[in-house]
Amino acid sequence: MTDTQPDRSKSSPPPPPPAAPQQASPSSRSVQGSNAYDTLTDKVGCLPSIRLKDNLASLIGGLIGLVLGLAILTPVLGNVMPSATLGVRFVIGAVVGTVAGVFLIGIVLMIVGLFRR
């Protein structure tokens, strides 16, 4: 009988498969990705921030602007637009105050973001 195949009974066992590369756990990857995204948004801008501190600052700035807009613009608009009802003056004061508050806190967060490490 002729052997066309090598004798496998005497050969050594096959080598073990290569070890899988070590991967970071999903939680550490998300933290690293979050830090990279935060750094990018601080330096480049024009991207939404996912920092809780920044979002709370925007909320507080909007609320302060809302209150100041209602307190300052409602009486001023009463003198400027005497025919406007109180509700219309409230809405205009609230919208203008909120937009101004968020705009100003955005400028502050932009400047603070440039100096974060």
C-alpha positions in Angstrom: 0.0 0.0 0.0 1.3 3.4 -0.9 0.9 6.3 1.3 -0.3 9.4 -0.5 -1.0 11.2 2.7 1.5 11.9 5.5 1.3 9.7 8.6 -0.6 11.9 11.1 -0.1 9.6 14.1 3.5 10.6 14.4 3.2 14.3 13.7 3.2 16.9 16.4 -0.1 18.6 17.4 -1.1 21.7 15.5 0.2 25.0 16.9 -2.3 26.9 19.1 -4.2 29.7 17.4 -2.7 33.2 17.9 -3.8 35.0 21.0 -6.5 37.6 20.5 -5.2 41.2 20.9 -6.0 42.8 24.2 -8.9 45.2 23.8 -10.0 47.9 26.2 -13.2 47.2 28.0 -16.3 49.1 26.5 -16.5 51.3 29.6 -12.9 52.5 29.3 -13.3 53.0 25.5 -16.3 55.2 26.0 -14.5 57.3 28.6 -11.5 57.7 26.3 -13.9 58.6 23.4 -15.8 61.0 25.6 -12.6 62.8 26.6 -11.4 63.0 23.0 -14.8 64.4 22.0 -14.9 66.9 24.8 -11.4 68.1 23.8 -12.4 68.4 20.2 -15.5 70.4 21.1 -13.5 72.7 23.3 -10.9 73.5 20.7 -12.9 73.4 17.5 -16.4 74.5 18.6 -19.6 74.4 16.6 -20.3 70.9 18.0 -22.8 70.1 20.8 -21.3 69.6 24.2 -22.0 66.5 26.2 -20.5 67.8 29.4 -23.1 68.0 32.2 -21.4 71.1 33.6 -21.7 72.9 30.3 -25.3 71.9 29.8 -26.3 73.0 33.3 -24.5 76.3 32.8 -26.5 76.8 29.6 -29.7 76.0 31.4 -28.9 78.4 34.3 -27.9 81.1 31.8 -31.2 80.6 29.9 -33.3 80.8 33.1 -31.5 83.9 34.3 -32.0 85.5 30.9 -35.7 84.5 31.0 -36.2 86.2 34.4 -34.2 89.3 33.4 -36.0 89.5 30.1 -39.4 89.4 31.8 -38.4 91.8 34.5 -36.7 94.4 32.3 -38.3 94.1 28.9 -42.0 93.8 29.9 -42.2 97.3 31.4 -39.9 98.8 28.7 -42.1 97.3 25.9 -45.1 98.8 27.7 -43.7 102.2 27.0 -42.4 101.4 23.5 -45.5 99.5 22.4 -48.4 100.8 24.4 -51.0 99.0 22.2 -49.4 95.5 22.9 -51.2 93.4 25.6 -49.4 92.2 28.7 -49.2 88.7 27.3 -47.5 89.8 24.1 -45.0 91.8 26.1 -44.3 88.8 28.4 -43.7 86.5 25.4 -41.4 89.0 23.7 -39.5 89.6 27.0 -39.2 85.9 27.7 -37.9 85.0 24.2 -35.5 87.9 23.9 -34.2 87.3 27.5 -33.7 83.6 27.0 -31.9 84.0 23.7 -29.7 86.6 25.1 -28.9 84.5 28.2 -28.0 81.4 26.2 -25.9 83.5 23.8 -23.9 85.1 26.6 -23.3 81.9 28.5 -22.3 80.3 25.2 -19.6 83.0 24.8 -18.4 82.4 28.3 -18.3 78.6 27.8 -16.4 79.1 24.5 -13.7 81.2 26.2 -13.5 78.7 29.2 -13.3 75.8 26.7 -10.2 77.3 25.0 -8.3 77.2 28.3 -9.4 73.8 29.5 -6.8 71.1 29.6 
